[in-house]
Amino acid sequence: MAETDWKDSKGSLIRNADLWKKIWELAEKHRLDITANTDKHSYSGWLQEQMAAGRCEKEVEKQTGRKVMCQMSGYHY
C-alpha cells in the first residue's frame, strides 16, 4: 500500500489511509519483522508416541485404579 501511495487499484485513496500511513511509519521506525514458526513442538511428538504405545491410558489406570477405554478427543490436527 505504501508503494502505491495508499491508493487502490483504481487509483482511489484507500480507507483510513492516514492511519495506515502512521502504522507503516511506526513499523518502519522500529523495523518490526514478523515471522511465523510452523515447526511442531517436541512435546507433540513425544505425546503421540506415548499415545500410540498406550502409555497414557496405562498411567491413568495406575493412578485411578480404573480401566480406561481408548478414545480420541473431538479435536484433531
N, C-alpha and C positions, 0 to 999 in steps of 0.2 A: 504494500500500500504506500509505503514511503517513496518507493521508486516511481510511482505514478502520481506523486504529489497529492495523495489522498483522494484520488478520483477513481471512479469505477470504469468498467469497460466502455461505457457510453460517454465518458468524459465529464460526468457529473460528480460533484463533490460527494464523498460518502457521508453517511450519517455519523454524527459525533466526530467528525474529522479532527476538530480541535482537541478532543480528549484522546483520540488515538495518537495524535502527534505528541502530546505530553507523555503518554505511556512509552512511546518509541524513544523519546529523548531521555527519559529516566532509565530505560533499559540500556540504551547506548552509553549513558553516563557511568553506569555500574557494570557494564559489559557482562550482562547475565547470559549464561549458557544453560540451556535447558536440555537435559538428556533423559532418556528412559533406559532402565536396565530390565531386560526381559528374561534374564537367567533365572532358573529356579533356585530356591534356597536349598542348601544341603540337607536341611531337616526334611524337606519334602521327599527326597529320595530315600532317606533312612526310614521315614514313616511308611512309605509304600512297601519297602522290603519287609518291615515288621508286620504289616497287614497281610501281605502275601504269604508269609510264613505262619500266620495265625497267632503270632505272639501277643497281639493286643488283646484278643479275646481271652487267651490263657492268663494274662496278668490280671484282667478284671475278675475272672473266675477265682483266681487265687486270693484276691483281696476281698471278694464278697462271699465266696463260698457258693455261688450260684452259677449254673450253666448259662453261657451266653450264646445266643444264636448269631451267626454271621449275617450281618445286614449292611447294606450300603446306605449312606445318608442320601437325602434328596439332592444334595449339592455335588455336582461332578465337574471336573475340569475338562 
